[in-house]
Amino acid sequence: MSESRRRLGTRDVWFRYDDGHPWVLRGVSFRIPHGQALALVGHNGAGKSTLVKLLWVLVSSVSGACQRGLAVLSL
């Protein structure tokens, strides 16, 4: 598999825990190429853990897509 195709990322991901709750993630997009690293930093409740859960399909977003390797997971 080509290293240029092995990556982790999101495209326009939106997430909230319930219809009555505020958006935790709004339009989040990023791409991490194979061999690169990314640090998630932010205040409590900023959505860091939620983003990781979305990438590993532990929760489902309202809209957008997550990519792990060659698989694009439309949410």
N, C-alpha and C positions, 0 to 999 in steps of 0.2 A: 504494500500500500504506500502510495506517495506521501511524503511528510507534509506536503502542501495541503493534502486532503485530510490529514489527521489533526483535528483541532477540537476545541471546546468553546461553546459560545451560545449566545442568545440573539434573537431578532424580535424587537418590539414586544417584549414580554410585559404583560399586565397581570397583577395578582392582588386579590384581597380575600380575606378569610370568610367573608359573608357579605351578602348584598347590602346589609345595613352598616358595614364597617368601612373605614377609609381605605383607599388604595395603599398597599404596602410597597408595591413596585409599579412604576408607570413608564411604559415605553423603554424598558431596559434593553440595550443592545451592546454586545461586545463580542470579540473573537480572540481566542488565545491560540496561536499556532503551536504545533507540536514542538516541544523542547523549551517553551517559554513558560514563565510563571506570572501569577497575578496575586496581589494581596488585596483582600477585601477589608476595608477599614471604615468605621463610621460609628455614630452614636448608638446607644441602645435603642432597639426598635426601628433601625434604619432599613432592615430587610436583608442583612447579610446571610443569616441562617436560612431564611426563606429562599433566597437565590440558590444556595447550595442544594437545598431540598428539591427545588425545581429541576436543577441539572441532573440529579440522580433519581428523578421521577418518584420522589416520596410524597409530593403533593402535585396537583395539577393547576396550571395557570388559567386565567380567564381567557386570554388570547395571546398569540405570539408563537414562537418556536424556539426550541432548545436543540443544540447540536452537540453530539458526542461522537467523535470519530466520523464515520461516514453516515451515521444515522441522523436524520433530521426528525425530531419529534414535534409534530404540529400539535399545539395545545389549544 
